[in-house]
Amino acid sequence: MAANAFIKLVPSSAKESITTEDLKELFLYFKNITGKTGDQIKWEYDDAAFPYEIKEKPEGKGSWFYLLSNHDRYNAIILGVDKEMIREEDGSEQEQTYIQVTLPENATFGDKGKANEFCKFLAKKLQGELHLFNGRIMYFYPRK
C-alpha cells in the first residue's frame, strides 16, 4: 500500500505557493549540498547520500514527477504539487498549496528514510507544516 506525506504551505510560510519546477530546483539544491558533505570528508558521498534522478512523464507535466534510483536498496519517490480549500476560523475559505510525497507500493525502507529526510529539508526551507508518513505533524513555520 502506498504511503503519503504532505508539506502544507501555511500563511506564515516562506512561500504561499510552489510549482513543480521550484520543487525540482530544491531537489537539485539538496543533492548539491549533500554532495558537498562528501567533498569535506573526501568521499564520493553525493551518489550515496541521495541516489535519485528526476524523471517526468508527459501526463504528470506541471503537477507531479518522480525520483528514480538505480541503486539496489532504493526504488522511487513520487512528488506532486496541488491545492486544497481550507476553512478559516471566521468561516471563510482560503486556498492552500501543498506538496505530496508518495512512496509507491514497490518502495523500500531506504526510500522511506530518504523521503523523510527530503520532506524535513523541504519543510524547513519553505517554513511549512509537515505531515509525516506515520501521521505525526512537525511545524517549521513561525508560530504566533
C-alpha positions in Angstrom: 0.0 0.0 0.0 1.3 3.4 -0.9 2.2 5.9 1.8 1.9 9.7 1.7 3.4 12.7 3.5 2.4 16.3 3.0 4.1 19.6 3.3 1.5 22.3 3.7 2.3 25.9 2.9 0.5 27.9 5.6 0.0 31.7 5.5 3.2 32.3 7.6 5.3 30.0 5.4 8.3 31.4 3.4 6.1 30.9 0.2 2.4 30.6 -0.2 2.6 28.6 -3.4 5.1 26.4 -5.2 5.4 24.8 -8.7 6.9 21.5 -9.7 9.8 23.5 -11.3 10.5 25.1 -7.9 10.4 21.7 -6.4 12.9 20.3 -8.9 15.3 23.2 -8.1 15.0 22.5 -4.4 15.8 18.8 -5.1 18.9 19.8 -7.2 20.0 22.2 -4.4 19.5 19.4 -1.8 21.6 16.9 -3.9 24.3 19.6 -4.3 24.6 20.4 -0.5 24.6 16.7 0.4 27.4 16.2 -2.2 29.4 19.0 -0.6 29.4 17.0 2.7 31.2 14.3 0.7 33.8 16.8 -0.5 34.5 17.8 3.1 35.2 14.2 4.2 37.0 13.2 1.0 34.4 10.6 -0.1 32.1 10.3 -3.1 29.1 10.8 -0.9 26.8 12.6 -3.3 25.8 9.4 -5.1 25.1 7.6 -1.8 23.6 10.5 0.0 20.6 10.9 -2.2 20.8 8.4 -5.1 17.9 9.6 -7.2 17.3 11.3 -10.6 14.4 13.3 -11.7 12.1 11.6 -14.2 8.9 13.0 -15.6 6.1 11.5 -17.6 4.1 13.6 -20.1 0.8 13.1 -18.2 2.3 14.4 -15.0 3.9 17.6 -16.5 3.3 20.5 -14.2 1.7 18.5 -11.4 3.9 15.6 -10.4 7.2 13.9 -11.2 9.2 11.1 -9.6 12.6 10.4 -8.3 14.1 7.2 -9.6 17.1 5.4 -8.2 19.3 2.8 -9.9 20.7 1.5 -6.6 19.6 -1.9 -5.3 18.4 -0.5 -1.9 16.2 2.2 -3.4 13.5 2.4 -6.0 11.3 5.6 -6.3 9.7 8.5 -4.6 6.8 10.5 -6.2 6.5 14.3 -5.7 3.5 16.3 -6.6 2.1 19.8 -6.0 -1.6 20.6 -5.5 -4.0 23.0 -3.9 -6.9 22.5 -1.4 -9.5 24.7 0.1 -9.3 25.2 3.9 -11.9 26.8 6.1 -10.7 29.6 8.3 -11.9 30.2 11.9 -14.1 33.1 10.7 -15.9 30.7 8.2 -14.2 32.0 5.0 -12.4 29.6 2.7 -8.8 30.0 1.6 -6.7 28.1 -1.0 -3.7 26.3 0.4 -0.8 24.8 -1.6 0.7 21.5 -0.5 3.4 19.2 -1.6 2.6 15.5 -1.6 5.4 12.9 -1.2 4.3 9.4 -2.1 6.0 6.1 -1.6 4.7 3.7 -4.2 3.9 0.1 -3.3 7.3 -1.1 -4.5 9.2 1.4 -2.3 11.9 0.2 0.0 12.7 1.1 3.6 15.6 3.0 2.2 13.1 5.1 0.1 11.1 5.9 3.2 14.2 7.1 5.0 15.4 9.3 2.2 11.8 10.6 1.7 11.6 11.6 5.4 15.0 13.3 5.1 13.9 15.2 2.0 10.5 16.1 3.5 12.1 17.6 6.6 14.5 19.6 4.3 11.6 21.0 2.3 9.5 21.8 5.3 12.4 23.7 6.9 13.3 25.5 3.7 9.7 26.5 3.0 8.7 27.0 6.6 5.8 24.7 6.2 3.7 22.2 8.2 5.0 18.6 7.7 2.5 15.7 7.9 4.8 12.7 8.1 4.1 9.2 6.8 3.3 8.0 10.3 0.6 10.7 10.8 2.7 12.9 13.1 2.9 16.7 12.4 6.0 18.8 12.6 5.8 22.6 12.5 8.6 24.6 10.8 6.8 27.9 10.4 6.9 30.9 12.9 4.0 30.5 15.3 2.2 33.3 17.0 
